[in-house]
Amino acid sequence: MITGRCLCGFVTYTYDGVIGLAGYCHCQDCRRRSGSAFGISVKLDKEGFQIAHGRLKGYTKQGDSGTELTRHFCPECGSPIFTSSPRHPLHLYVQAGTLDDPGIVRPIHQAWKSSAVAWSTIDPQLATFTKGRV
């Protein structure tokens, strides 16, 4: 059983099933949705996914691919939880950062690399802090 939640804890979910492929997406919509350089999502079977607590709000928009996507998020804190599409009715794409154990995610591909921002690769020479910055 896999579990996850939003930032504030209002929305929690469970998943019982096979973990699908995970990948980075550099499209403009994923950057804006995540507030970062890319999004990382994991393909799950819709059948095994269940909202355990709370409710979601959705926003539907046509992506650059032409596919209609609905982004489901917590109405309290705004955390993106998953994306769904009529093009893939049996699956949903959970945002990796919402998993209680994100270590299970192993991205295997990058999409929309042509849209990647130059600073999306972290320079190994940058100062690094194990926890917060001193």
C-alpha positions in Angstrom: 0.0 0.0 0.0 1.3 3.4 -1.0 0.2 6.6 0.7 0.6 10.3 0.0 -0.7 13.7 0.9 -0.8 17.4 0.1 1.3 20.0 2.0 -1.4 20.8 4.6 -2.6 17.2 5.0 -6.2 18.0 4.1 -6.0 15.6 1.1 -4.6 12.1 1.7 -4.6 9.2 -0.7 -3.8 5.5 -0.9 -2.8 3.3 -3.8 -2.7 -0.4 -4.1 -1.3 -1.5 -7.4 1.8 -1.6 -9.6 3.9 1.6 -9.7 4.2 2.6 -13.3 6.8 4.6 -15.2 7.9 7.9 -13.8 9.4 10.8 -15.8 10.4 14.4 -15.8 8.3 16.9 -17.9 9.8 20.2 -19.0 6.7 21.6 -20.7 5.7 25.1 -19.7 2.5 23.9 -18.1 4.4 21.5 -15.8 6.8 24.3 -14.9 4.0 26.6 -14.0 2.1 23.9 -12.1 5.1 22.9 -10.1 6.6 26.3 -9.7 9.9 24.7 -10.6 12.0 23.8 -13.6 10.0 20.6 -14.4 7.4 18.2 -13.0 7.9 14.6 -12.0 4.9 12.3 -12.2 4.3 8.6 -11.7 1.8 6.6 -13.8 -0.7 4.7 -11.6 -3.7 2.6 -12.4 -6.8 4.6 -11.6 -8.5 1.5 -10.2 -6.1 1.2 -7.3 -6.1 4.9 -6.4 -8.4 6.3 -3.7 -8.7 9.7 -1.9 -8.7 8.6 1.7 -9.5 12.1 3.2 -10.5 15.4 1.8 -11.6 16.5 -1.6 -9.8 17.8 -4.7 -10.4 20.7 -7.0 -9.6 20.4 -10.7 -8.4 22.7 -13.5 -8.7 21.5 -17.1 -6.6 22.8 -20.0 -5.4 21.6 -23.3 -1.7 20.9 -23.2 0.9 21.7 -25.9 0.4 18.1 -27.1 -3.2 18.9 -27.9 -4.4 16.5 -25.1 -6.9 17.8 -22.6 -5.5 17.5 -19.1 -7.1 17.9 -15.7 -4.8 18.9 -12.9 -6.3 17.8 -9.5 -5.1 19.7 -6.4 -5.8 20.4 -2.8 -8.4 23.3 -2.5 -6.8 24.3 0.8 -3.0 24.6 0.2 -2.9 24.2 -3.6 -0.6 21.2 -3.7 -0.9 19.4 -7.1 -1.8 15.8 -6.4 -2.3 14.2 -9.9 -3.2 14.8 -13.5 -5.8 12.9 -15.5 -6.7 12.8 -19.2 -9.5 11.3 -21.3 -6.7 10.1 -23.5 -5.6 7.7 -20.7 -8.8 6.8 -18.9 -7.4 3.9 -17.0 -4.5 5.8 -15.5 -3.6 8.9 -13.6 -0.2 10.6 -13.0 0.6 11.4 -9.4 3.0 14.1 -8.5 6.1 12.3 -7.1 6.6 14.9 -4.3 3.2 14.0 -2.8 4.2 10.4 -2.0 4.9 9.7 1.6 7.9 7.7 0.4 9.2 9.5 -2.8 12.2 7.2 -2.8 10.2 4.6 -4.6 10.2 6.8 -7.7 12.8 6.1 -10.4 12.3 8.5 -13.4 13.3 6.8 -16.6 12.6 9.5 -19.2 12.3 13.3 -19.9 9.5 14.8 -22.0 9.4 18.2 -23.7 13.2 18.5 -23.3 13.1 21.2 -26.0 11.3 23.4 -23.4 13.8 22.8 -20.6 15.2 25.8 -18.9 19.1 26.1 -18.8 19.2 26.2 -15.0 17.3 22.9 -14.6 20.5 21.0 -14.1 22.0 21.5 -10.7 25.6 22.5 -10.9 27.6 20.0 -8.6 30.0 22.9 -7.8 27.2 24.9 -5.9 27.5 25.2 -2.2 25.5 22.3 -0.6 23.9 22.1 2.8 22.6 18.9 4.4 19.7 20.8 5.9 18.8 24.5 5.8 21.3 27.1 4.9 23.5 28.5 7.6 
